[in-house]
Amino acid sequence: MPQTKSKFNMALAVFVVVLTAAVALSTGYSLGPAYAQTSSSQYSVNIANKPGMGAYLTNATGFTLYTFWRDTQNSGTSSCTGGCSQKWPAFYVANLILPSALSASSFTVITRPDGSKQLAYDGWPLYYFSNDMNPGDTNGQGVGNVWYTCTIPTPFSTINSSATTTQPSSGGW
């Protein structure tokens, strides 16, 4: 009898894991790193505000979303692949729910070189930073002079205008 109970408990545990994964996939949430959306909230993309940085985008759980100067706006692709994508994972959510200050028309879905999907804001692909460990962290701001929080109303709006005329040529991963 104890062995039967043990097999039942194991089967139940496997069922719970599979069910959790199925629910997560069907709702567009990720079972990945801590900064991925793992719980339901009112908005799938939200706005945060930080002194000296201004308003910027976050995911549903408050993790900062970033843009990459090496990407080309409205190109429909990401320049961050391979090792870069390990440090700067792509952001994607299937069910886009926005606060009234954001417009759904500002968001598009791109297909990455590996075939996965990524959300873009104003034509700029969105990323997380692997060194952001808590909601509200902005540790990726200014990394390599190519990574910046996705500010609103337009990405890179907190960078002085002379810096945005040319894209840096090195660094950033």
N, C-alpha and C positions, 0 to 999 in steps of 0.2 A: 504494500500500500504506500509506504513512504516514497518509493521510487516512482510510482504512478503520479503522486502529488507533485514531485519534483519535475517530472516531464510536463505536467499541466502548467505549472508556474513558468517554466521555460517557454512553452508555447504561448502563454498569455503575454509574457514580456516581448517576444518577437512580434506578436500581433499588435501590441501597443506601439512599438517602434515603427512598424510598417504603416499603421493608421496615422500616426503623427506625421510621417514623411508625406503620405498621400494628401493629407489636409494642407500641409505647408506648401506643397507643389501646386495644388489646385487653387490656392489663394494668392500665389505669386510671391510668397515669402520664402526666404532662404533658411536653410538649416546650417549655414556656414558660420563665419566668425561672429564674435560678439556684436560687431557693429551692424550686422545684417538685421533686417526686420524679423523679429521673432515673436512679436506680440502685436495685437490689434490696437490701433489708435484711430483717432478721428481722421487724420490726414496721412496719406502715404508719402507725400512730400510736404514739408512745412518750412516756416521761416523762423530763423533765430536772429538775434541782434546782439552784437558785442561792441563795447566801446572801442573806438579806434579802427574797427573793421566794418561796422555798419550791418546792414541786413544781408543774410546769406541763407542758402538752402540747407536743409537737413533731411534725413529720412524720418520715418514715423517715430523712431525711438530717440531722435535728437542727435544722431551722428552726422557730422559735417560732410557735405558733398563738395567736391573739388573739381576744378577745370585745369586743363593742361595746355600751355601755350604752344606745344609742338603739334597739337591737333589743329586741323584747318576747319574753321567754322563752316557749317553747312555741308561738309564733305560727305557726311553719312558714314564715316569710318573713324576708328580710333588709332592713334599712333603709339599707344601704350600697350605693347605686347610682350610676350616672353617674361623675362625677369621683372620688367616694369610692372606687369599686371599682377605679380605676386605682392609687390609693395603697395600698389595702387589698384585694388580690385574695382571692376566695373560696377556701377549701380544700375539696377533694373528692378522695376516693380510692374506687374501686369495690370493691376487695378489702380489707376491714377486717381486719387482723391485729393483735391487741393483746397486750401483756404481761399477766400474770395479775393485776396490780394494777388493771387497767381492765376494766370490764364492757361487753360489746357492747350490752346493753340501755340504756346511757347515751348511745348514739349513734343519731342519726336522720339521714335525708337530707331536705333541703328543696329546693324548686324556687324558684329566684330569679326576679325579675320578667322577666328576659331568657330564661327557660326552661332555663338551665343548672342543674346540681345543686351543692349545697353540703352539707358535713357539719356537723352540729350536735352539741354535747356538752351534756348536761343541758338540752336545749332552747335552747341559745345557739349561733347560727351561728358557725362558725370562719373566721378570716381569717389571711392572712400580712400582713407590713408590708413595703412596697417598699424601705424604707431598711435592712432587715436584709440585710447582704451576705454574712454567714458563718453557718454553723451555730452555735447558742449565742447569737447576738446577740439582745438584747431591747430594741432601740431604740424600739419602739412602746409600751413600758410607760408608762402614764399620759399619753399624748399627748392633749391637749385635755381632760383629766380624763374621757374617755369610752372610751379604748382601754386594755385591760389584757391581760396574758398570761392564757391560759386555765388558771387554777390548779385544782388538784385537792385535795380531792375535789369542790369546787364552784367554778364561775367566780366571780371577784371575792372569793374567800376571804381574799386578802391585804390587801384594802381594809378600813379600820376600819368597824365596824358602823354608825356614824352616817352615814358617807358613802354607804352602799348603800341607804338608805331612800328617797332621791329620785335621779332621774337628772338629770345636768347638762343644761342647755338649749341650750348653744352650744359651738362649737369642735369640734376633733377631726379635721378633714381636713387 
